[in-house]
Amino acid sequence: MEYIGDGAYVDIDGDCVILTTSNGVETTNRIVLEPQVLQTLMRYLNERIGSRLSLRDIPNDPSRGRLRDE
């Protein structure tokens, strides 16, 4: 599991992406995104903010989470 910022964590289990939130003591929410749902989310984000967001624009700042493949 990897901290990505704002109390959110991400993990991968098989072909699913798991997002969790924590209040500092315990996991408070857990969302499992199956591949089809993740693809839909990625398409939505690309359509809505794709021109304003690029992974290259996000600094590799450990205090805000980090990107593995930079």
N, C-alpha and C positions, 0 to 999 in steps of 0.2 A: 504494500500500500504506500502511496506517495502523496504527501501534502501538496496541494496545488494553490492554496491561498483561501482567505475568507472562511476558514473553518471547514473547508472541503478537501476530500481525499479521493484519489482515483486508484483503481486496481483493475487487473484483467484476470478473468477466470475463463479459460478456454477461449471461446470466441465472443464472450460478453464483456462489456465495460461496466464496472461497478463504481458508482459514485456514492460516497457517504458524507455525512456531516457529523460534527462532534461539538459538544458544548464544553469540551475540555475534560470531561469525566467519563462520558460514555457516547457511543454512537447514537445519534438522535434520528437520523433518516438514512435509508438505504434504497438506492434505485439501481436496478439491473437493466442495462440497455442491451438488448439482443442486437445482432448485426443489422437487421432490417430497420430497427428503430434508430440505431446510431447513424445509419446511412441517411435516413429521413432528417434527423437533427442536423447532420452536416450539410445536407442540401439546403435546409431552411437557413442556417447561419450564413452559408455562402450567398444565398439570394438576398438576405437582409443586410448583412454587413461585410460581405466578401470583399468589396472594393476598399473598405476601410481597415481591414484586418489581414495581416499576414504573420505567420509564425516567425518570419525573419525580423518583424518589428517588435517582438516581445523580448525584452532583455532576459538573460539567464540569471535571474536574481533569486538566490536561495530563500530570501525572506518572503517571496511571493510565489513559491513553488519553483520548479525547474522543468526544463524541457530536456528529455533524455537524448534525443537524436540531433542535437545541435553540434 
